[in-house]
Amino acid sequence: MNIVLTILLAVQILSALTMIGLILMQHGKGADAGAAFGGGGAGSASLFGASGGANFLSRTTAVLAAVFLACTLGLAYFGNLREAPGSGSVLEGVAAPAQPAGAAQQIPGNTPGLAPAPAPAASGVSAQPAAEGAAQIPAK
């Protein structure tokens, strides 16, 4: 299976690079308008002739685009076959997060099944003494 993927990937890369080169060698539609007024006399007698180059390059580009598309579809198909059978989701392999150690302890003043105890008033002074060495923010 890895050999098929490697071959498809190599063909796709080669077709993409060749297609880039062919597209850069083609001249745009605006170049023909300039040649009609005498501006491109030397460029029209190119390697492939007056119109043969455009047909050859555009047909070759179309064939390479079809090869590129076929390789892309093949890579997508064979890439999905590489997954382990029965794996439907990426998240199935993730372990459930462990509960923190302090989460299971009961907060003093709370009884299971009853509403939590009311918080002390926010007057700037705490109802319980601060632990020794704990940082306190001074009130303004």
Buried (B, 14 or more C-beta within 10 A) or exposed (E): EEEEBEEBEEBBEBBBEBBEEBEEEBBEEEBEEEBEEEEBEEEBEBEEEEEEBBEBBEEBBEEBBEBBEBBBEBBEEBEEEEEEEEEEEEEEEEEEEEEEEEEEEEEEEEEEEEEEEEEEEEEEEEEEEEEEEEEEEEEE
